[in-house]
Amino acid sequence: MGSETSYADDTGAYARDTDYISTRITRGDDEWPVEAGRYRLAAARACPWANRALIARRLYGLDDVISLALAGPTHGEESWTFDLDPGERDPVLDIHLLREAYEARDADAGSGVTVPAIVDVPSGKVVTNDFHQITLDLGQEWAEHHRPGAHDLFPSELRDEILEVADANYRDVNNAVYEAGFATDAGAYREAYDRLFSRLDELEEQLTDRRFLVGETITEADVRLWPTLVRFDAVYHNHFKCNRNKLSEMPALWGYARDLFQTPGFGDTIDFPQIKEHYYGVHRQLNPSGIVPIGPETTGWTTAHDRDQLGGRPFGDGSPPGEVAADEAPDEGANPYWPR
């Protein structure tokens, strides 16, 4: 997303701007058609919403079809910045600030300059930043470009249930951590905090005897929940005051999160130092010093989870994605999973 500084309303409750660019890239579209090599996914390892798109792109094997522009973890009020690249410019889009792609489109992006965003390389214009729709379209509209063995994360027979679960998790987990963290009223904070842990308790119970959220395989519901879980102990527990307990103190959720972390396409998208640098370095209203905590220890993410005893097949009749391209791999030491 953006700087996450659009904040509390006049009641002290956090209000996320959800006015995204709703344009879609679809098969047969005249203006923005599905076309291999034409588009570039702008993302950041720090951002949980961009993390969804990184995971979906990996699982569907679109690495060579939609290229990747990675912004650094810190930024100013106006834009994510490509300061990880030589000369601090994205080598394909030739821009320093992601804002430049938004300005090229001259789009009314009420939500600001956010990631993930898909940019049209020939024109340099952002096409969409609708993170809810991006992962669905990567699965459905780009199907003809999927790798052999790619597993459908949004099977037709489970779509209603997947969306129901994903919507509940968005409201009470994904977004609730922000509602707790950015609340400026104690009552608003308490409401978000209680709603968050009530939902986590429900998930803890549900995942005690089932491996995945919906059905017997990984689905869009898992892709949407997991980026919040992987950031929970490192950021949300302390920085956002979601501190009733750590994720690692909830056996089923901790096992579920580790199971996915150790699955190709999930853990290999994570950079814990960048995650912490973003939240603690950018949100100065919450952390005025900008000091980034040294902990927590992350080696627990690679410990045995034994979730396979619950059955289920992560990729159904398909197969896991291959190795991460060398130029897209997390930095060495970014997490205990990488390099494998």
Steps between C-alpha positions, in 0.01 A plus 500: 500500500600860541654660804202389712481848644138557395387444827253550766172677432342754734392219735857375540436185294735408216335544160676341204462672163365226271460707184724296269550510123253231399623451143559135417732317263284240330504267203377674187498848652575767238695736723655274767511144360678204656837496324817328614790740555291816485440569869713543810386430856613773737523358851692524826605217728397712796133527405251223591261596220778483241611171657174344378586589141858374538371166627237462227750591228739233634236229544358553152845512344459844344856605585607513134166642382456800732831655606564629851597843628590501870485822697702547814347469848503867595345795321371851547143620515457505124636181353670165520854533366713270286809562712614137496596523131824641357467875470178475705293456183299200394700358207196423285263788575790745541332678791619588849158537660201276440299823501636568152303204361184627671554849359555354151154343521351821639275273701288612790663276759320595816692242698828657401812343354467143622647157439425262349449678171522365148668735254478493120865501391460656150309804630640508853146535635362326806206282398362389835575498870190306604677240714183298561444449128861466389553153649166374367587620152847347515321172554212530256591747223863388468422125510638431151841622618512294821787257550432128447366359826374833632225450755175701481476711816140596425313187385147569385334259744660674801487864393211609719655341810847635418369856467290470815800385702736749338261790560463410868876473537556831321256679729608339827867412446671658196352845552425470871869510592517841329182613671658414833837647414383834361206564732527826693207422730520234771151374425573462128823319584320265741231420242756409233715308749207294626378428148848393390556252779146368484561412136845355571343280767244377246775425251702323768208268566426441131861427409549253782363217289527634145812592308372786284223757527271370225503151355800270484745724312652847514251759377468874458377511861838375625690737270307792647526411869860382518682832432348641819593195704863499386532864612314458827775434753757715320279808472134494599542354849716790614478783248120482462433406865338167405661343802258264671732225382742424220412287202763253616290447814200374301591140408269443202550841340874486561517154341285614207715808444822295513355240264442769238828678576682178412297459179665629179340829399441623855813514716716586202315832464584620853767743615463554875753788521314691227166435670623642829684788335179606327265497796737632765680741269207649309230521768670774700172600663511159672878470535648852509860384540490285188703234683438157350488218756762229475262214581305288498696186420371346177661156490179348638341545160694202367423260786288189439127569483358148443197650325522238226349257752171684453487390137439734213724558201641852473492504118232240436580311181750767403855569610692768693670785314867473408791687646489876536687687226837619631418866441172468695626303798492654848833620630705242682404508867160658426328201657598152622339337197732668252728385355371148522 
